[in-house]
Amino acid sequence: MKELICITCPRGCHLKVDEENGYEVTGNSCPRGKEYGYNEVTNPKRVVTSTVRTNSREYPRCPVKTNGAIPKEKMFDAMKLLDDIVLAVPIYCGEKVIENLFDTGIDFVATKDVQ
């Protein structure tokens, strides 16, 4: 039995996921909690946020994030990919920084315009 706190809304329901009974989720107040509990135990994913270097003196770092959730076990590998990147200005919000991370269809994108 895994115990989790749901993060899909401010309620923070205390979930229990019974791995021996088909990953039955209890303690949720809404269907999103049930889905979160099941996914968190069977296939956890995360959105990754970070920064990358730029060639701008005024803004030497640009914030980036994945435009969807990637497998949790790939988070540190994804962060390593950002180490060698230097973006050239201008950079536009939504611009792809790394495409198709690990064949997931998820991209790292810039989250700020940098001129």
N, C-alpha and C positions, 0 to 999 in steps of 0.2 A: 504494500500500500504506500503510495507516494502522497505527500501532503504539499500543497502549493498555495500560494496566495495569487488570486487572479489579478492581472494588471490591465484588463481590457476596459475597465471603467473605474471611477473613484470609489466604488463600494469596497473593493478589496476582499472579495469573498474567499473564505478558507475552503479550499477544494481538497477532496480526497479522490485519488485515482486508483482504482483497484485493478492492478495489472493481471491478476489471476482470473478475473471475470470479465474479459473482453474490454478492458480499460474503461470500466463504468465510472462515471464522474458523479460525485455527490457534493453538496454544499454550495452549488451554484445558484444564483438568483435569476439568471437569464440564460438563454441558449448560447450566447457568446462565451460564457464561462465554461460551459460544457465543451465547446469546441476548443477553447484555449487549453483546458486541462488535458484533453485527449492529445492535441498536437504537441504540447510541451513535453509529454512523456514519450510519445512515439516518434516525433520528428521535429525537435525544437529548431526554430529559426529566429534570426534577429536582423533588424536594420542596423547598419554600421555607420557611425558618424566619425569624422576625423578632419584633418586639414592636410593640405599639400603645399609644397613650396611654390612660389611664383618668382618671376623675374622683376617684380615691381619693388622699388625701394620703399614706397609708401605703405604697401600692403604685402609683406613678405610671405604671408600664408593665406590660403583660400579655403574656406570650409567646404567640405564635400560630404555626401552621404550616399548610401545605396538607395536606389529608387524602388526597392522592395526588400523583402526579407531573404537572407541567404541561410543555408544550414549553419547552425551554431558552431559546429566543429571547424568551419572554414573561416571564422572571424579573424583569427590571428594571421592566417595565410593572406587574407584580403588586405589586412593592414600592412603587411610586408610589401605588397605590390605598390603601395603608395610611397614607400621610402625613396624610390629613384625618380619620381616624377617631379618635374619643374614645369609649371604652366606658364605660357607666354601671354602677357596681357595684350589686348583686352580679353577678359574672361566673362562669360555671360551665365547668369543663373540658369540652370537646367542643361548646360553644356556637358556632354559626356566626357568624362575623364578616363575611365576604363570601361570598355564595353564587354558585355556578356561574361561576367565573372564566373569562372569554373563551369561554363556551359549551362548556367542557370537562367539566362535571359535577363538577368539583373545587371544594371550598370552602376558605377560610381558616377555621380553628377555633381557639378558645382552648385552651391546653394547661395551664392552671392555674386553680384556683378563686381568685377575688379577692373578698373580702367588704368 
